[in-house]
């Protein structure tokens, strides 16, 4: 019985033999190392072409310490905001031949450090999206996670940072409600460890300083639809005629809960969200919110990461965080405060 013919893979040894150089020289040429003499490099490439040599991507990654993959850690992948950031990041990275590894901490801050470390060991760089870990934890971890890009956080570790001006955005929403005659407002807060929630709170402190006549109550909340739906009793008990929800998901949950109680929006109470996720313009009524260029945020995160991976000089990158300004989107969920509730 004759032996079955096999096609042997052409390797570095074959190219080295044909070009008359060492294995190491072939490896350096194939990995783009420009220290090799140009004449020798041309001879190696000609031999590789003649032999139809294709580098083993796994072996090449091990040799270079490169995986052509970046990681992103998000607090909640079910949130459309983080989905949109991921979409922008992955589409931009794909144009440069990179893939994205995703880790979801499910809003458990103690898991973030573990997930971030695991993801970084498997990738060429890491994007931390709205991390919930403390400042101290972030500062301690940052050196081991480089190259790293932060979204909605900053650090002293010289990592590029992309921020949304949540403080300004929430102030504009509050001003919008005041302009409609609302004097009793409530803020459905986000997760306690959320840095963007902290920025909203700072923005509302500035708003209160400029509007001492406005009654603004802070209510416990969260970041998902269920939290908004379950907050109806607290919202009604507050006597507020205008509610600022932490994000669009919370606002949508609140809209649903109010509808079930027969509370009309905006005739009885006005509701605002934040982010302008795609569903915001299709709710009933359509949702007034602060629009954030979420997909662009993801794209820019990749551009910063690409600069780090390619060792683009730091003076080519912007100093300090890149700040994105939200844009007020006035829709049907907000209207004039009713005289009955305004005087209550």
C-alpha positions, 0 to 999 in steps of 0.5 A, a space after each residue: 500500500 503506497 504512502 499518502 502524499 502530504 503537503 509539507 508547510 514551507 517554514 522559516 528554515 526553507 526560506 533561510 536555506 534558500 536565501 543563505 541566511 540564518 533563521 533569525 534573519 528571516 524572522 527579523 525580515 518577516 516581522 518588519 525589522 529594519 535593522 537588516 541590511 537592505 540587500 539581504 532583506 530583499 534576498 529573503 523576501 524574494 526567497 519567501 515569494 518564490 517558495 510561497 512562504 506564509 508566516 504562521 499567524 500564531 507563531 508570529 504572534 508569539 514571537 512578536 508578543 502581538 495578538 492583533 487583538 485588543 480587549 474592552 471591559 464594560 460594566 454592562 453589555 446589555 446597555 445599548 450605550 456600551 453596545 454602541 461604543 463597542 460597535 464604534 471601537 470594533 469597526 474602527 479596529 477591524 479597518 486596521 486588522 484588529 479584533 476586539 475581545 469583550 469582557 462584561 463585569 455585570 456592574 460588579 466592581 470587584 470583578 473588573 480588576 480580574 477581568 482587566 488583567 485577564 483581558 490584557 494578558 490575551 491582547 495587545 492593549 486594553 480599553 476600560 469603558 466606564 470602569 466602576 473600580 475606585 480611583 485607588 484601584 485604578 491607579 494601582 492597576 494602570 501600570 500593568 494594563 498599559 497600553 490602556 485607553 480609558 472611557 469616562 474615567 481619568 488616571 494619573 498613569 498617562 493613559 489617554 482618556 475620552 470623557 463625556 461632559 455629563 455635568 454640562 449635559 444634566 445641567 442643560 436638561 434641568 434648565 430645559 425643565 425649569 424653562 417649562 415652568 417646573 420648580 420641583 425636580 427629582 434626579 434618579 441617580 445612577 450606580 454609586 460607583 459610576 464616575 459619570 453619575 458623580 459628574 452628573 451630581 457635580 453638575 446638579 450642584 452647580 445647577 442648584 447654586 444657580 437656582 436656589 428657588 428650585 426644589 431638587 430631590 435626589 432619589 436612589 436609582 441605577 442604570 437599567 430599565 427595571 430600576 426605572 420601572 421600580 422607582 415610580 412610587 418614590 418619584 410620585 412621593 417626591 412630588 416632582 413634576 420633572 424627573 431627570 433619569 440617570 440614562 435613557 434605560 432608566 427613563 424608559 422604565 419609568 415611562 412604562 411604570 407611570 403608564 401602568 399607573 395611569 400617570 400621563 407624560 408629559 401632562 402630569 409629569 415630565 421625564 428626561 433621559 441621557 445618552 440618546 440610545 436608538 430606542 429613545 426616539 421611538 418611545 411613547 412619548 418620544 424621550 427628551 434626552 442628552 445626545 452623546 456621540 457614542 459610536 464616535 467615542 468608540 472610534 476615537 478609543 481605537 485611534 488612541 489605542 492604535 497610536 499607543 500600539 504603534 508608539 506614535 510620539 506622545 506630542 502627536 496626541 492631544 494633552 489631557 482627556 478628549 471631552 465630548 459635549 452632549 446635545 439636548 434633544 427636546 422631544 415629547 416626554 417633557 412639557 409645561 408643568 401643570 398648574 395643579 402639580 406645580 402648586 402642590 
